[in-house]
Amino acid sequence: MVSDRAVARSTSGRAPSRPWWATWPAVVAWWVLSVLAVVPAVIGWSLTAFYAIDNASGTDMTVDDGIAPTWLRVLAVVAVVAALVLPWFVARWARKMWLGYFLLGIVITGTVLVVGLMMFRVL
């Protein structure tokens, strides 16, 4: 069975052009945009997982939550790792020309951006 690429090469003499979203400049741009989108969530989750205020008494009139529960800290570490790997997946799926996975990665990146902005009470 002859593939579509083989037919395209035999008829035109060169490989078919890639879609605009799968070219190298576009892939680099997608990676940079994904990294910038996940930064707020990574910072927020990192603070939740690794930074704890043990005692804030006498500094203000508010009651501090204290140290986050262990399950929440573990979940925050998993979320940090997943958010840091997400831009790599977006760039890889774009380069492989897998439009469905690529769009799914962009939607997940947007969701992580919204969550990160909500953690800092921007949204």
N, C-alpha and C positions, 0 to 999 in steps of 0.2 A: 504494500500500500504506500502510495506516495504522499508525503505531507504537503501542506499548503506552502510551507517555506521553500521546500524543494521545487515546487512548481513555480513559485515567484522568482526564485533564483534562475531557473532554467529559461524563463520567458524574458526576463529583463536583464539578466547578466549580473545583477547585484542584489544584495539583500534588501528586503522591503524596509522602508523607513519606520522608525519607532514612533508611537504616538507622543505628543508633546509632553505628557506627564511622565514619560518613562525615559526621557533623555537625561544625560548626566547633569547638566545644569539644573534641570527641574528636580531631580532626585536630591541633589545637595540642598536646594531651596526647601524641599519638603522636610528634609532632616533638620535643618536649622529652625524652621517654623515649629516642628514638633518638639524640639528641645526647648524652645522659648515658651511653648504652651504648657509643658509639664513642670517648668521650674517652680511656679507658685505652690503647686501641690507637693512637690518633692521637699521644698523648704518647710511647709506646714507639717507634713507627715514626719519629717526628720526631727522637728522640734517636739512633736508629740512622742516620738519613740526614744529620743536620746537626751532630752533636756527636761529636767524636773526641778521645780522649786520646792525644796524641802521645807523651808520655813520662811514665810514672808510676814510674820507677825510684827506689828508695830510700824510697818511701812505705809499702810493705807487702811482705810476703814472698810475695805471689802474682804470677804472671805475667799481665800484661794482654794482652788479645787485640789491642789496637792499633786501627788504622783498619780499618773494614769494607771489603770489596772493593767496587769501583765498581758492579758489577752488583747487589749487595745494597742499596747506597745508592739506586740508581735505582729498584729495586723498592719500597723503603720510601717514596720520594716518590710513586710511583704509588698505593701503598696509602693514604697520607695523603689524597691527593686523592679517591680512591674512597670512603674512610670519611667524609670531610667532605660529599660529595654525597649519600650514602645517606639521611640524614634528610629531605632535600628530596624524594627519590623516594618514601619511605614516606608522607610527608604528601600528596604529589600523588596517589599511587595510592589512598590512603584517601578523599580528596575526590572522585575520579573514580568511586568505588564499584567499583573493580576488585579484587574480593576476592582473587583468585588472586595477582596481583602484590603486593598489600598483604601477604598472608601470607608470600610469598616474601621481601619486604623485611624483615619482622619476623624471619624465620628467619636471614637474612644478618646482620641487626643483632645477633642473639643470638650468632651465630658470631664476629663481630668482637669482641664483648664477651668471650667466652671466650678468644680469642687474645690480646687486650689484657691480661687478667688473668694469663694464662700467661706473658706477657713480663715481668711484674713478680713472677712466682713466687707469686702469690696462690693459684692453682689448681695 
